Amino acid sequence: MKNLFISHDMSVVRYMSDRVGVLYHGKLVEEGETEELFKKPSEEYTKKLFSSLPKLSKETGNEAYV
């Protein structure tokens, strides 16, 4: 089964989704497997979006997002 889930709450998106697409001004700027995208976003907008999320802790070279 496939569902389209649209949200601004990236912590919920991470929990609910296997794949994520990031839109900027109505255009798809990045997409991929959820965990890969959260660990290593390539687009500047995606990096800024993820950096705004609250963080649980900092690990060496990797941050754990809520």
All heavy atoms as TSV, in Angstrom:
chain	resi	resn	atom	element	x	y	z
A	1	MET	N	N	0.839	-1.172	0.000
A	1	MET	CA	C	0.000	0.000	0.000
A	1	MET	C	C	0.887	1.240	0.000
A	1	MET	O	O	1.904	1.295	0.678
A	1	MET	CB	C	-0.879	0.004	1.251
A	1	MET	CG	C	-1.761	1.202	1.313
A	1	MET	SD	S	-3.087	1.106	2.517
A	1	MET	CE	C	-2.225	1.432	4.015
A	2	LYS	N	N	0.506	2.241	-0.762
A	2	LYS	CA	C	1.231	3.503	-0.826
A	2	LYS	C	C	0.335	4.628	-0.356
A	2	LYS	O	O	-0.858	4.640	-0.642
A	2	LYS	CB	C	1.699	3.786	-2.247
A	2	LYS	CG	C	2.711	2.782	-2.727
A	2	LYS	CD	C	3.200	3.139	-4.087
A	2	LYS	CE	C	4.190	2.085	-4.537
A	2	LYS	NZ	N	4.830	2.420	-5.770
A	3	ASN	N	N	0.934	5.547	0.371
A	3	ASN	CA	C	0.223	6.726	0.849
A	3	ASN	C	C	1.085	7.943	0.598
A	3	ASN	O	O	2.314	7.860	0.655
A	3	ASN	CB	C	-0.047	6.639	2.355
A	3	ASN	CG	C	-1.038	5.564	2.692
A	3	ASN	OD1	O	-2.126	5.547	2.165
A	3	ASN	ND2	N	-0.652	4.667	3.573
A	4	LEU	N	N	0.450	9.067	0.366
A	4	LEU	CA	C	1.149	10.340	0.279
A	4	LEU	C	C	0.861	11.070	1.578
A	4	LEU	O	O	-0.288	11.351	1.920
A	4	LEU	CB	C	0.650	11.151	-0.918
A	4	LEU	CG	C	1.221	12.552	-1.061
A	4	LEU	CD1	C	2.741	12.496	-1.230
A	4	LEU	CD2	C	0.569	13.258	-2.230
A	5	PHE	N	N	1.909	11.358	2.324
A	5	PHE	CA	C	1.795	12.018	3.620
A	5	PHE	C	C	2.499	13.365	3.513
A	5	PHE	O	O	3.693	13.423	3.228
A	5	PHE	CB	C	2.445	11.134	4.696
A	5	PHE	CG	C	2.413	11.718	6.075
A	5	PHE	CD1	C	1.233	11.800	6.784
A	5	PHE	CD2	C	3.576	12.185	6.664
A	5	PHE	CE1	C	1.208	12.331	8.060
A	5	PHE	CE2	C	3.565	12.721	7.935
A	5	PHE	CZ	C	2.370	12.791	8.640
A	6	ILE	N	N	1.769	14.457	3.721
A	6	ILE	CA	C	2.338	15.792	3.603
A	6	ILE	C	C	2.334	16.440	4.981
A	6	ILE	O	O	1.302	16.484	5.646
A	6	ILE	CB	C	1.527	16.652	2.614
A	6	ILE	CG1	C	1.532	15.991	1.232
A	6	ILE	CG2	C	2.078	18.072	2.556
A	6	ILE	CD1	C	0.595	16.635	0.235
A	7	SER	N	N	3.500	16.919	5.401
A	7	SER	CA	C	3.607	17.518	6.726
A	7	SER	C	C	4.798	18.456	6.797
A	7	SER	O	O	5.775	18.299	6.066
A	7	SER	CB	C	3.767	16.411	7.775
A	7	SER	OG	O	3.954	16.968	9.060
A	8	HIS	N	N	4.711	19.419	7.700
A	8	HIS	CA	C	5.850	20.277	8.013
A	8	HIS	C	C	6.584	19.761	9.245
A	8	HIS	O	O	7.627	20.292	9.596
A	8	HIS	CB	C	5.387	21.717	8.258
A	8	HIS	CG	C	4.937	22.402	7.020
A	8	HIS	ND1	N	3.616	22.519	6.686
A	8	HIS	CD2	C	5.635	22.983	6.024
A	8	HIS	CE1	C	3.519	23.157	5.541
A	8	HIS	NE2	N	4.732	23.452	5.114
A	9	ASP	N	N	6.029	18.769	9.908
A	9	ASP	CA	C	6.636	18.204	11.108
A	9	ASP	C	C	7.569	17.061	10.707
A	9	ASP	O	O	7.149	15.931	10.509
A	9	ASP	CB	C	5.542	17.704	12.056
A	9	ASP	CG	C	6.072	17.271	13.399
A	9	ASP	OD1	O	7.259	16.884	13.493
A	9	ASP	OD2	O	5.289	17.303	14.369
A	10	MET	N	N	8.848	17.397	10.562
A	10	MET	CA	C	9.806	16.427	10.031
A	10	MET	C	C	10.040	15.239	10.956
A	10	MET	O	O	10.392	14.167	10.496
A	10	MET	CB	C	11.131	17.131	9.705
A	10	MET	CG	C	10.991	18.173	8.605
A	10	MET	SD	S	10.186	17.556	7.100
A	10	MET	CE	C	11.407	16.411	6.516
A	11	SER	N	N	9.842	15.394	12.260
A	11	SER	CA	C	9.995	14.251	13.159
A	11	SER	C	C	8.899	13.219	12.900
A	11	SER	O	O	9.143	12.016	12.928
A	11	SER	CB	C	10.014	14.688	14.626
A	11	SER	OG	O	8.840	15.386	14.961
A	12	VAL	N	N	7.691	13.689	12.601
A	12	VAL	CA	C	6.592	12.773	12.254
A	12	VAL	C	C	6.849	12.156	10.883
A	12	VAL	O	O	6.635	10.953	10.685
A	12	VAL	CB	C	5.228	13.502	12.288
A	12	VAL	CG1	C	4.116	12.602	11.781
A	12	VAL	CG2	C	4.922	13.991	13.689
A	13	VAL	N	N	7.329	12.948	9.949
A	13	VAL	CA	C	7.660	12.434	8.613
A	13	VAL	C	C	8.685	11.313	8.732
A	13	VAL	O	O	8.554	10.262	8.112
A	13	VAL	CB	C	8.190	13.561	7.701
A	13	VAL	CG1	C	8.787	13.005	6.428
A	13	VAL	CG2	C	7.080	14.550	7.382
A	14	ARG	N	N	9.705	11.534	9.550
A	14	ARG	CA	C	10.759	10.512	9.723
A	14	ARG	C	C	10.176	9.217	10.286
A	14	ARG	O	O	10.541	8.125	9.873
A	14	ARG	CB	C	11.852	11.044	10.645
A	14	ARG	CG	C	13.045	10.129	10.712
A	14	ARG	CD	C	14.149	10.736	11.532
A	14	ARG	NE	N	15.382	9.987	11.349
A	14	ARG	CZ	C	16.520	10.308	11.895
A	14	ARG	NH1	N	16.599	11.380	12.652
A	14	ARG	NH2	N	17.581	9.578	11.692
A	15	TYR	N	N	9.258	9.347	11.225
A	15	TYR	CA	C	8.646	8.173	11.851
A	15	TYR	C	C	7.709	7.437	10.894
A	15	TYR	O	O	7.678	6.215	10.864
A	15	TYR	CB	C	7.886	8.603	13.113
A	15	TYR	CG	C	7.180	7.471	13.797
A	15	TYR	CD1	C	7.879	6.560	14.571
A	15	TYR	CD2	C	5.804	7.303	13.661
A	15	TYR	CE1	C	7.239	5.507	15.202
A	15	TYR	CE2	C	5.146	6.264	14.278
A	15	TYR	CZ	C	5.870	5.371	15.041
A	15	TYR	OH	O	5.225	4.320	15.663
A	16	MET	N	N	6.947	8.182	10.100
A	16	MET	CA	C	5.878	7.604	9.286
A	16	MET	C	C	6.311	7.121	7.903
A	16	MET	O	O	5.601	6.351	7.279
A	16	MET	CB	C	4.760	8.641	9.077
A	16	MET	CG	C	4.056	9.093	10.325
A	16	MET	SD	S	2.928	7.864	10.962
A	16	MET	CE	C	1.734	7.780	9.665
A	17	SER	N	N	7.470	7.574	7.414
A	17	SER	CA	C	7.787	7.392	6.004
A	17	SER	C	C	9.030	6.544	5.752
A	17	SER	O	O	10.004	6.626	6.490
A	17	SER	CB	C	8.012	8.762	5.357
A	17	SER	OG	O	6.913	9.605	5.596
A	18	ASP	N	N	8.974	5.768	4.673
A	18	ASP	CA	C	10.139	5.020	4.198
A	18	ASP	C	C	10.952	5.862	3.222
A	18	ASP	O	O	12.161	5.712	3.122
A	18	ASP	CB	C	9.714	3.730	3.490
A	18	ASP	CG	C	9.027	2.760	4.426
A	18	ASP	OD1	O	9.430	2.671	5.601
A	18	ASP	OD2	O	8.083	2.093	3.972
A	19	ARG	N	N	10.250	6.724	2.487
A	19	ARG	CA	C	10.896	7.628	1.525
A	19	ARG	C	C	10.363	9.035	1.772
A	19	ARG	O	O	9.220	9.208	2.176
A	19	ARG	CB	C	10.588	7.218	0.081
A	19	ARG	CG	C	11.231	5.903	-0.314
A	19	ARG	CD	C	11.077	5.612	-1.803
A	19	ARG	NE	N	11.645	6.621	-2.675
A	19	ARG	CZ	C	12.959	6.738	-2.960
A	19	ARG	NH1	N	13.825	5.921	-2.421
A	19	ARG	NH2	N	13.379	7.675	-3.789
A	20	VAL	N	N	11.223	10.019	1.487
A	20	VAL	CA	C	10.860	11.416	1.719
A	20	VAL	C	C	11.195	12.239	0.480
A	20	VAL	O	O	12.233	12.025	-0.149
A	20	VAL	CB	C	11.648	11.985	2.933
A	20	VAL	CG1	C	11.406	13.469	3.095
A	20	VAL	CG2	C	11.282	11.252	4.200
A	21	GLY	N	N	10.317	13.151	0.167
A	21	GLY	CA	C	10.577	14.144	-0.858
A	21	GLY	C	C	10.504	15.519	-0.215
A	21	GLY	O	O	9.607	15.784	0.582
A	22	VAL	N	N	11.446	16.385	-0.542
A	22	VAL	CA	C	11.477	17.734	0.019
A	22	VAL	C	C	11.115	18.724	-1.088
A	22	VAL	O	O	11.742	18.734	-2.150
A	22	VAL	CB	C	12.878	18.067	0.594
A	22	VAL	CG1	C	12.917	19.488	1.124
A	22	VAL	CG2	C	13.251	17.076	1.695
A	23	LEU	N	N	10.101	19.528	-0.811
A	23	LEU	CA	C	9.650	20.537	-1.764
A	23	LEU	C	C	10.131	21.911	-1.329
A	23	LEU	O	O	10.139	22.227	-0.143
A	23	LEU	CB	C	8.124	20.562	-1.842
A	23	LEU	CG	C	7.430	19.302	-2.330
A	23	LEU	CD1	C	5.917	19.474	-2.231
A	23	LEU	CD2	C	7.825	18.979	-3.746
A	24	TYR	N	N	10.516	22.731	-2.317
A	24	TYR	CA	C	10.897	24.114	-2.059
A	24	TYR	C	C	10.236	24.961	-3.134
A	24	TYR	O	O	10.482	24.764	-4.324
A	24	TYR	CB	C	12.423	24.251	-2.099
A	24	TYR	CG	C	12.925	25.644	-1.810
A	24	TYR	CD1	C	12.740	26.217	-0.558
A	24	TYR	CD2	C	13.580	26.378	-2.789
A	24	TYR	CE1	C	13.194	27.486	-0.284
A	24	TYR	CE2	C	14.043	27.654	-2.524
A	24	TYR	CZ	C	13.846	28.200	-1.271
A	24	TYR	OH	O	14.301	29.471	-0.997
A	25	HIS	N	N	9.371	25.867	-2.715
A	25	HIS	CA	C	8.591	26.692	-3.645
A	25	HIS	C	C	7.842	25.828	-4.662
A	25	HIS	O	O	7.791	26.149	-5.851
A	25	HIS	CB	C	9.479	27.709	-4.368
A	25	HIS	CG	C	10.006	28.785	-3.472
A	25	HIS	ND1	N	9.206	29.734	-2.900
A	25	HIS	CD2	C	11.257	29.038	-3.034
A	25	HIS	CE1	C	9.936	30.538	-2.156
A	25	HIS	NE2	N	11.190	30.135	-2.206
A	26	GLY	N	N	7.284	24.722	-4.193
A	26	GLY	CA	C	6.473	23.858	-5.045
A	26	GLY	C	C	7.245	22.934	-5.965
A	26	GLY	O	O	6.653	22.212	-6.758
A	27	LYS	N	N	8.551	22.929	-5.870
A	27	LYS	CA	C	9.389	22.061	-6.714
A	27	LYS	C	C	10.083	21.019	-5.842
A	27	LYS	O	O	10.568	21.327	-4.752
A	27	LYS	CB	C	10.455	22.880	-7.438
A	27	LYS	CG	C	9.905	24.021	-8.248
A	27	LYS	CD	C	10.089	23.779	-9.697
A	27	LYS	CE	C	9.676	25.014	-10.478
A	27	LYS	NZ	N	8.646	24.827	-11.392
A	28	LEU	N	N	10.151	19.803	-6.355
A	28	LEU	CA	C	10.856	18.729	-5.655
A	28	LEU	C	C	12.356	18.978	-5.775
A	28	LEU	O	O	12.900	19.008	-6.879
A	28	LEU	CB	C	10.487	17.372	-6.266
A	28	LEU	CG	C	11.070	16.154	-5.595
A	28	LEU	CD1	C	10.535	15.999	-4.180
A	28	LEU	CD2	C	10.757	14.913	-6.411
A	29	VAL	N	N	13.025	19.210	-4.638
A	29	VAL	CA	C	14.455	19.506	-4.673
A	29	VAL	C	C	15.304	18.321	-4.236
A	29	VAL	O	O	16.492	18.264	-4.547
A	29	VAL	CB	C	14.818	20.746	-3.820
A	29	VAL	CG1	C	14.198	21.996	-4.413
A	29	VAL	CG2	C	14.422	20.576	-2.374
A	30	GLU	N	N	14.706	17.380	-3.497
A	30	GLU	CA	C	15.471	16.222	-3.043
A	30	GLU	C	C	14.507	15.126	-2.623
A	30	GLU	O	O	13.446	15.398	-2.090
A	30	GLU	CB	C	16.354	16.628	-1.856
A	30	GLU	CG	C	17.305	15.567	-1.408
A	30	GLU	CD	C	18.416	16.109	-0.517
A	30	GLU	OE1	O	18.351	17.257	-0.050
A	30	GLU	OE2	O	19.357	15.349	-0.295
A	31	GLU	N	N	14.903	13.891	-2.883
A	31	GLU	CA	C	14.111	12.759	-2.415
A	31	GLU	C	C	15.019	11.562	-2.198
A	31	GLU	O	O	16.107	11.484	-2.759
A	31	GLU	CB	C	12.993	12.415	-3.393
A	31	GLU	CG	C	13.443	11.778	-4.683
A	31	GLU	CD	C	12.270	11.329	-5.528
A	31	GLU	OE1	O	11.456	10.520	-5.059
A	31	GLU	OE2	O	12.186	11.800	-6.670
A	32	GLY	N	N	14.552	10.657	-1.338
A	32	GLY	CA	C	15.332	9.460	-1.079
A	32	GLY	C	C	14.804	8.685	0.102
A	32	GLY	O	O	13.761	9.012	0.679
A	33	GLU	N	N	15.527	7.635	0.449
A	33	GLU	CA	C	15.184	6.831	1.624
A	33	GLU	C	C	15.261	7.728	2.857
A	33	GLU	O	O	16.198	8.515	3.003
A	33	GLU	CB	C	16.141	5.650	1.767
A	33	GLU	CG	C	16.124	4.692	0.593
A	33	GLU	CD	C	14.819	3.918	0.489
A	33	GLU	OE1	O	14.253	3.555	1.537
A	33	GLU	OE2	O	14.364	3.692	-0.641
A	34	THR	N	N	14.300	7.603	3.737
A	34	THR	CA	C	14.183	8.511	4.878
A	34	THR	C	C	15.456	8.611	5.702
A	34	THR	O	O	15.976	9.706	5.919
A	34	THR	CB	C	13.003	8.073	5.778
A	34	THR	OG1	O	11.817	8.062	4.990
A	34	THR	CG2	C	12.821	9.018	6.940
A	35	GLU	N	N	15.966	7.490	6.182
A	35	GLU	CA	C	17.136	7.534	7.061
A	35	GLU	C	C	18.373	8.073	6.347
A	35	GLU	O	O	19.158	8.816	6.939
A	35	GLU	CB	C	17.409	6.173	7.687
A	35	GLU	CG	C	16.385	5.780	8.741
A	35	GLU	CD	C	16.185	6.848	9.825
A	35	GLU	OE1	O	17.181	7.348	10.377
A	35	GLU	OE2	O	15.029	7.181	10.115
A	36	GLU	N	N	18.547	7.712	5.085
A	36	GLU	CA	C	19.685	8.229	4.322
A	36	GLU	C	C	19.596	9.742	4.156
A	36	GLU	O	O	20.588	10.456	4.285
A	36	GLU	CB	C	19.767	7.559	2.953
A	36	GLU	CG	C	20.251	6.134	3.004
A	36	GLU	CD	C	20.384	5.526	1.613
A	36	GLU	OE1	O	20.711	6.273	0.668
A	36	GLU	OE2	O	20.159	4.318	1.500
A	37	LEU	N	N	18.400	10.227	3.864
A	37	LEU	CA	C	18.204	11.658	3.665
A	37	LEU	C	C	18.439	12.428	4.962
A	37	LEU	O	O	19.057	13.491	4.955
A	37	LEU	CB	C	16.798	11.929	3.130
A	37	LEU	CG	C	16.562	13.271	2.482
A	37	LEU	CD1	C	17.460	13.467	1.270
A	37	LEU	CD2	C	15.120	13.417	2.084
A	38	PHE	N	N	17.966	11.896	6.086
A	38	PHE	CA	C	18.178	12.564	7.364
A	38	PHE	C	C	19.650	12.552	7.766
A	38	PHE	O	O	20.134	13.493	8.380
A	38	PHE	CB	C	17.327	11.929	8.470
A	38	PHE	CG	C	15.966	12.545	8.607
A	38	PHE	CD1	C	14.936	12.175	7.759
A	38	PHE	CD2	C	15.712	13.492	9.578
A	38	PHE	CE1	C	13.679	12.739	7.877
A	38	PHE	CE2	C	14.451	14.074	9.707
A	38	PHE	CZ	C	13.435	13.689	8.854
A	39	LYS	N	N	20.367	11.496	7.426
A	39	LYS	CA	C	21.777	11.403	7.788
A	39	LYS	C	C	22.666	12.244	6.893
A	39	LYS	O	O	23.668	12.789	7.344
A	39	LYS	CB	C	22.240	9.944	7.743
A	39	LYS	CG	C	21.700	9.113	8.871
A	39	LYS	CD	C	22.165	7.682	8.763
A	39	LYS	CE	C	21.501	6.840	9.847
A	39	LYS	NZ	N	21.836	5.427	9.703
A	40	LYS	N	N	22.313	12.341	5.607
A	40	LYS	CA	C	23.199	13.025	4.663
A	40	LYS	C	C	22.399	13.756	3.583
A	40	LYS	O	O	22.401	13.351	2.418
A	40	LYS	CB	C	24.134	11.992	4.033
A	40	LYS	CG	C	25.356	12.595	3.421
A	40	LYS	CD	C	26.354	11.525	3.044
A	40	LYS	CE	C	27.609	12.178	2.542
A	40	LYS	NZ	N	28.608	11.204	2.158
A	41	PRO	N	N	21.728	14.855	3.962
A	41	PRO	CA	C	21.013	15.624	2.943
A	41	PRO	C	C	22.022	16.316	2.018
A	41	PRO	O	O	23.087	16.741	2.458
A	41	PRO	CB	C	20.217	16.644	3.761
A	41	PRO	CG	C	20.957	16.768	5.050
A	41	PRO	CD	C	21.604	15.435	5.292
A	42	SER	N	N	21.688	16.424	0.739
A	42	SER	CA	C	22.625	17.040	-0.199
A	42	SER	C	C	22.232	18.467	-0.576
A	42	SER	O	O	23.092	19.276	-0.887
A	42	SER	CB	C	22.769	16.182	-1.454
A	42	SER	OG	O	21.532	16.069	-2.105
A	43	GLU	N	N	20.955	18.776	-0.549
A	43	GLU	CA	C	20.497	20.118	-0.944
A	43	GLU	C	C	20.555	21.080	0.250
A	43	GLU	O	O	20.249	20.713	1.378
A	43	GLU	CB	C	19.065	20.062	-1.479
A	43	GLU	CG	C	18.929	19.324	-2.780
A	43	GLU	CD	C	19.629	20.037	-3.918
A	43	GLU	OE1	O	19.585	21.292	-3.978
A	43	GLU	OE2	O	20.230	19.336	-4.752
A	44	GLU	N	N	20.933	22.318	-0.027
A	44	GLU	CA	C	21.062	23.327	1.030
A	44	GLU	C	C	19.745	23.549	1.769
A	44	GLU	O	O	19.719	23.684	2.995
A	44	GLU	CB	C	21.569	24.642	0.438
A	44	GLU	CG	C	22.036	25.633	1.460
A	44	GLU	CD	C	23.183	25.121	2.325
A	44	GLU	OE1	O	24.048	24.390	1.826
A	44	GLU	OE2	O	23.197	25.455	3.528
A	45	TYR	N	N	18.634	23.588	1.046
A	45	TYR	CA	C	17.334	23.795	1.702
A	45	TYR	C	C	17.022	22.647	2.661
A	45	TYR	O	O	16.544	22.878	3.773
A	45	TYR	CB	C	16.209	23.945	0.674
A	45	TYR	CG	C	14.861	24.094	1.332
A	45	TYR	CD1	C	14.520	25.269	1.986
A	45	TYR	CD2	C	13.949	23.050	1.336
A	45	TYR	CE1	C	13.304	25.405	2.624
A	45	TYR	CE2	C	12.726	23.168	1.968
A	45	TYR	CZ	C	12.401	24.355	2.618
A	45	TYR	OH	O	11.204	24.485	3.253
A	46	THR	N	N	17.298	21.429	2.261
A	46	THR	CA	C	17.043	20.263	3.117
A	46	THR	C	C	17.904	20.341	4.368
A	46	THR	O	O	17.434	20.068	5.476
A	46	THR	CB	C	17.328	18.953	2.357
A	46	THR	OG1	O	16.614	18.962	1.122
A	46	THR	CG2	C	16.901	17.746	3.169
A	47	LYS	N	N	19.154	20.740	4.219
A	47	LYS	CA	C	20.052	20.889	5.377
A	47	LYS	C	C	19.500	21.928	6.352
A	47	LYS	O	O	19.484	21.715	7.565
A	47	LYS	CB	C	21.451	21.295	4.919
A	47	LYS	CG	C	22.174	20.200	4.170
A	47	LYS	CD	C	23.506	20.698	3.640
A	47	LYS	CE	C	24.174	19.640	2.787
A	47	LYS	NZ	N	25.429	20.107	2.192
A	48	LYS	N	N	19.031	23.061	5.824
A	48	LYS	CA	C	18.456	24.102	6.684
A	48	LYS	C	C	17.182	23.613	7.361
A	48	LYS	O	O	16.955	23.889	8.538
A	48	LYS	CB	C	18.172	25.359	5.864
A	48	LYS	CG	C	19.402	26.111	5.463
A	48	LYS	CD	C	19.052	27.337	4.652
A	48	LYS	CE	C	20.301	28.065	4.213
A	48	LYS	NZ	N	19.992	29.245	3.407
A	49	LEU	N	N	16.356	22.915	6.623
A	49	LEU	CA	C	15.117	22.378	7.174
A	49	LEU	C	C	15.406	21.438	8.341
A	49	LEU	O	O	14.822	21.548	9.415
A	49	LEU	CB	C	14.348	21.635	6.072
A	49	LEU	CG	C	12.991	21.053	6.414
A	49	LEU	CD1	C	12.002	22.150	6.755
A	49	LEU	CD2	C	12.481	20.216	5.262
A	50	PHE	N	N	16.341	20.519	8.149
A	50	PHE	CA	C	16.678	19.556	9.195
A	50	PHE	C	C	17.394	20.212	10.366
A	50	PHE	O	O	17.246	19.784	11.505
A	50	PHE	CB	C	17.517	18.419	8.637
A	50	PHE	CG	C	16.776	17.489	7.705
A	50	PHE	CD1	C	17.464	16.574	6.943
A	50	PHE	CD2	C	15.406	17.532	7.586
A	50	PHE	CE1	C	16.802	15.714	6.083
A	50	PHE	CE2	C	14.717	16.682	6.721
A	50	PHE	CZ	C	15.420	15.771	5.971
A	51	SER	N	N	18.176	21.250	10.110
A	51	SER	CA	C	18.898	21.914	11.200
A	51	SER	C	C	17.955	22.652	12.149
A	51	SER	O	O	18.329	22.965	13.272
A	51	SER	CB	C	19.948	22.877	10.653
A	51	SER	OG	O	19.347	24.012	10.095
A	52	SER	N	N	16.730	22.917	11.697
A	52	SER	CA	C	15.751	23.601	12.547
A	52	SER	C	C	15.057	22.648	13.521
A	52	SER	O	O	14.346	23.088	14.413
A	52	SER	CB	C	14.701	24.300	11.686
A	52	SER	OG	O	13.860	23.358	11.058
A	53	LEU	N	N	15.278	21.345	13.354
A	53	LEU	CA	C	14.639	20.367	14.229
A	53	LEU	C	C	15.318	20.305	15.589
A	53	LEU	O	O	16.533	20.436	15.686
A	53	LEU	CB	C	14.704	18.958	13.603
A	53	LEU	CG	C	13.958	18.770	12.300
A	53	LEU	CD1	C	14.269	17.397	11.718
A	53	LEU	CD2	C	12.479	18.918	12.520
A	54	PRO	N	N	14.534	20.090	16.654
A	54	PRO	CA	C	15.158	19.884	17.968
A	54	PRO	C	C	16.023	18.630	17.944
A	54	PRO	O	O	15.689	17.654	17.269
A	54	PRO	CB	C	13.979	19.690	18.911
A	54	PRO	CG	C	12.754	19.977	18.141
A	54	PRO	CD	C	13.100	19.993	16.696
A	55	LYS	N	N	17.117	18.664	18.652
A	55	LYS	CA	C	18.033	17.521	18.686
A	55	LYS	C	C	18.025	16.893	20.070
A	55	LYS	O	O	18.019	17.591	21.070
A	55	LYS	CB	C	19.433	17.956	18.294
A	55	LYS	CG	C	19.496	18.441	16.854
A	55	LYS	CD	C	20.779	19.144	16.553
A	55	LYS	CE	C	20.777	19.712	15.160
A	55	LYS	NZ	N	19.818	20.782	14.950
A	56	LEU	N	N	18.041	15.564	20.107
A	56	LEU	CA	C	18.093	14.848	21.375
A	56	LEU	C	C	19.503	14.855	21.946
A	56	LEU	O	O	19.713	15.023	23.124
A	56	LEU	CB	C	17.627	13.402	21.197
A	56	LEU	CG	C	16.168	13.214	20.824
A	56	LEU	CD1	C	15.878	11.745	20.569
A	56	LEU	CD2	C	15.277	13.722	21.943
A	57	SER	N	N	20.475	14.620	21.091
A	57	SER	CA	C	21.865	14.570	21.534
A	57	SER	C	C	22.769	14.742	20.327
A	57	SER	O	O	22.343	14.624	19.195
A	57	SER	CB	C	22.158	13.239	22.215
A	57	SER	OG	O	22.049	12.183	21.294
A	58	LYS	N	N	24.026	14.959	20.612
A	58	LYS	CA	C	25.008	15.027	19.529
A	58	LYS	C	C	25.907	13.813	19.644
A	58	LYS	O	O	26.426	13.509	20.704
A	58	LYS	CB	C	25.833	16.301	19.599
A	58	LYS	CG	C	25.060	17.522	19.182
A	58	LYS	CD	C	25.973	18.692	18.994
A	58	LYS	CE	C	25.175	19.847	18.434
A	58	LYS	NZ	N	26.016	20.942	18.027
A	59	GLU	N	N	26.049	13.120	18.534
A	59	GLU	CA	C	26.954	11.984	18.466
A	59	GLU	C	C	28.100	12.394	17.557
A	59	GLU	O	O	27.993	13.356	16.807
A	59	GLU	CB	C	26.231	10.772	17.880
A	59	GLU	CG	C	25.022	10.349	18.680
A	59	GLU	CD	C	24.205	9.302	17.948
A	59	GLU	OE1	O	24.686	8.730	16.967
A	59	GLU	OE2	O	23.079	9.077	18.379
A	60	THR	N	N	29.174	11.708	17.593
A	60	THR	CA	C	30.312	12.032	16.760
A	60	THR	C	C	29.916	11.977	15.289
A	60	THR	O	O	29.610	10.935	14.753
A	60	THR	CB	C	31.470	11.046	17.022
A	60	THR	OG1	O	31.723	11.020	18.408
A	60	THR	CG2	C	32.706	11.448	16.275
A	61	GLY	N	N	29.883	13.159	14.669
A	61	GLY	CA	C	29.597	13.253	13.249
A	61	GLY	C	C	28.151	13.003	12.861
A	61	GLY	O	O	27.818	13.008	11.699
A	62	ASN	N	N	27.274	12.771	13.823
A	62	ASN	CA	C	25.886	12.475	13.496
A	62	ASN	C	C	25.003	12.958	14.636
A	62	ASN	O	O	25.259	12.654	15.787
A	62	ASN	CB	C	25.696	10.976	13.275
A	62	ASN	CG	C	24.351	10.652	12.673
A	62	ASN	OD1	O	23.621	11.522	12.257
A	62	ASN	ND2	N	24.035	9.382	12.631
A	63	GLU	N	N	23.961	13.709	14.326
A	63	GLU	CA	C	23.058	14.195	15.355
A	63	GLU	C	C	21.784	13.377	15.345
A	63	GLU	O	O	21.309	12.961	14.308
A	63	GLU	CB	C	22.740	15.657	15.116
A	63	GLU	CG	C	23.976	16.540	15.245
A	63	GLU	CD	C	23.693	17.971	14.876
A	63	GLU	OE1	O	22.708	18.232	14.171
A	63	GLU	OE2	O	24.477	18.829	15.292
A	64	ALA	N	N	21.259	13.120	16.515
A	64	ALA	CA	C	20.001	12.373	16.639
A	64	ALA	C	C	18.863	13.363	16.710
A	64	ALA	O	O	18.749	14.124	17.674
A	64	ALA	CB	C	20.034	11.490	17.884
A	65	TYR	N	N	18.029	13.418	15.685
A	65	TYR	CA	C	16.891	14.327	15.669
A	65	TYR	C	C	15.725	13.688	16.395
A	65	TYR	O	O	15.579	12.488	16.436
A	65	TYR	CB	C	16.460	14.630	14.223
A	65	TYR	CG	C	17.507	15.348	13.435
A	65	TYR	CD1	C	18.317	14.671	12.535
A	65	TYR	CD2	C	17.690	16.711	13.607
A	65	TYR	CE1	C	19.270	15.347	11.810
A	65	TYR	CE2	C	18.656	17.381	12.878
A	65	TYR	CZ	C	19.432	16.695	11.982
A	65	TYR	OH	O	20.375	17.362	11.270
A	66	VAL	N	N	14.874	14.550	16.936
A	66	VAL	CA	C	13.655	14.086	17.611
A	66	VAL	C	C	12.784	13.388	16.592
A	66	VAL	O	O	12.643	13.782	15.491
A	66	VAL	CB	C	12.893	15.264	18.233
A	66	VAL	CG1	C	11.552	14.804	18.758
A	66	VAL	CG2	C	13.704	15.927	19.304
